[in-house]
Amino acid sequence: MSLSDPIADMLTRVRNAHAAELTMAEMPHSRMKSEIARILKREGYIRDYTTEGGGGKRTLRVYLKYGPDQEKGIQGLRRVSRPGLRTYAGSAQVPRVLGGIGVAILSTSSGVMTDKEARRQKVGGEVLCYVW
C-alpha cells in the first residue's frame, strides 16, 4: 500500500495508540521515521523504539510512555509540513512550540533535529511536526 504522507501516518498511529492507551504503536520502517522516534525518545516523549524484521519488511515499534496516573507522555502531535504545502523555516525563523515547552522537529541539511539544536547550529530546514 502506497502512502502519500508516511510521516503523517506515523504521527496518527502514535496518536491513536495513545488514545486507546496501548503500550506500543507499530508501523512500516523508514529512516526518517526512525530519526523522528530517536528524537522523541531523547526528548522523553516515548519510552523506547525498536526496528524489527529484515529486508523490505522492516517494522518500527514505538513504545509509548505513561505517567503514574496514566497521563500520556505525548499531549499533542501536529504535522506541519505536508506534501501539498511544504513549510520551511530559515535559521532565524525556527519556530518555538508553546513558548519552548514543546519541540519542533526539523529536517535540515545537517540531519533531523529539534528546534533548539537548529537554533544552536544556526541552520534552517523543513518543519516536520510539533510535539508537546
C-alpha positions as CSV (number, residue, x, y, z in Angstrom):
1,M,0.0,0.0,0.0
2,S,1.4,3.4,-1.0
3,L,1.1,6.3,1.3
4,S,1.2,9.9,0.2
5,D,2.5,11.1,3.6
6,P,4.2,8.4,5.7
7,I,5.2,10.8,8.5
8,A,1.6,11.9,9.0
9,D,0.7,8.2,9.1
10,M,3.3,7.6,11.8
11,L,2.1,10.5,13.9
12,T,-1.6,9.3,13.5
13,R,-0.6,5.8,14.6
14,V,1.1,7.1,17.7
15,R,-1.8,9.5,18.4
16,N,-4.4,6.6,18.0
17,A,-2.3,4.2,20.2
18,H,-2.2,6.9,22.9
19,A,-5.9,7.4,22.7
20,A,-6.5,3.7,23.1
21,E,-3.9,3.6,25.9
22,L,-1.9,0.9,24.1
23,T,1.7,0.3,25.2
24,M,3.1,0.2,21.6
25,A,2.4,1.6,18.1
26,E,3.7,-0.4,15.1
27,M,4.3,1.0,11.6
28,P,6.4,0.3,8.5
29,H,10.0,1.4,9.0
30,S,11.8,4.2,7.2
31,R,15.0,6.1,8.1
32,M,13.0,9.4,8.6
33,K,10.5,7.7,10.9
34,S,13.4,6.1,12.9
35,E,15.1,9.5,13.2
36,I,11.8,11.1,14.5
37,A,11.4,8.2,17.0
38,R,15.1,8.8,18.1
39,I,14.3,12.5,18.8
40,L,11.0,11.6,20.6
41,K,13.0,9.2,22.9
42,R,15.8,11.6,23.6
43,E,13.3,14.3,24.5
44,G,11.4,12.0,26.8
45,Y,8.1,11.7,25.0
46,I,8.3,7.9,24.4
47,R,9.9,5.0,26.4
48,D,11.8,3.4,23.5
49,Y,11.6,2.3,19.9
50,T,12.9,-0.7,18.0
51,T,13.3,-1.9,14.4
52,E,12.1,-5.5,13.8
53,G,12.4,-7.7,10.8
54,G,14.8,-7.7,7.8
55,G,14.9,-7.0,4.2
56,G,12.0,-5.0,2.7
57,K,9.5,-5.8,5.5
58,R,11.0,-4.0,8.5
59,T,8.7,-2.5,11.1
60,L,9.3,0.3,13.6
61,R,7.8,-0.3,17.1
62,V,7.3,2.8,19.3
63,Y,6.8,2.0,22.9
64,L,4.6,4.7,24.5
65,K,5.3,6.4,27.8
66,Y,2.7,6.9,30.6
67,G,2.9,8.5,34.0
68,P,1.9,7.0,37.3
69,D,-1.8,8.0,36.9
70,Q,-1.9,7.0,33.2
71,E,-1.1,10.6,32.0
72,K,0.2,10.5,28.5
73,G,3.9,11.2,27.6
74,I,2.7,13.0,24.4
75,Q,-0.1,15.5,24.9
76,G,-0.2,16.5,21.3
77,L,1.3,15.9,17.9
78,R,0.8,18.1,14.8
79,R,2.1,17.6,11.3
80,V,3.3,20.9,9.9
81,S,4.9,20.4,6.5
82,R,2.9,18.1,4.3
83,P,3.1,17.0,0.6
84,G,0.6,19.6,-0.5
85,L,2.1,22.5,1.4
86,R,5.8,22.3,2.4
87,T,6.8,24.5,5.3
88,Y,10.3,25.7,5.6
89,A,12.0,27.9,8.2
90,G,15.2,29.8,7.9
91,S,17.7,29.8,10.8
92,A,16.3,33.0,12.2
93,Q,12.6,31.8,11.9
94,V,12.8,28.4,13.5
95,P,9.5,28.1,15.5
96,R,9.1,27.6,19.2
97,V,6.3,25.3,20.3
98,L,4.2,26.5,23.3
99,G,6.9,29.0,24.2
100,G,9.6,26.4,24.4
101,I,7.6,23.7,26.3
102,G,7.1,21.6,23.2
103,V,9.5,20.6,20.5
104,A,9.5,21.3,16.7
105,I,11.2,18.6,14.7
106,L,13.0,19.8,11.6
107,S,14.7,18.1,8.6
108,T,17.8,20.1,7.9
109,S,20.9,19.7,5.7
110,S,22.7,18.5,8.9
111,G,20.1,15.8,9.6
112,V,16.8,15.6,11.6
113,M,16.9,17.7,14.7
114,T,14.9,19.7,17.2
115,D,14.3,23.4,17.1
116,K,16.7,24.0,19.9
117,E,19.5,22.2,18.1
118,A,18.7,24.0,14.8
119,R,18.9,27.4,16.6
120,R,22.2,26.4,18.3
121,Q,23.7,25.3,14.9
122,K,22.2,28.3,13.1
123,V,20.5,26.1,10.4
124,G,17.0,26.1,9.0
125,G,15.0,23.4,7.2
126,E,11.7,21.8,6.7
127,V,9.5,21.9,9.8
128,L,8.2,18.3,10.0
129,C,6.0,18.4,13.1
130,Y,5.3,19.9,16.6
131,V,5.2,17.7,19.7
132,W,4.1,18.8,23.2
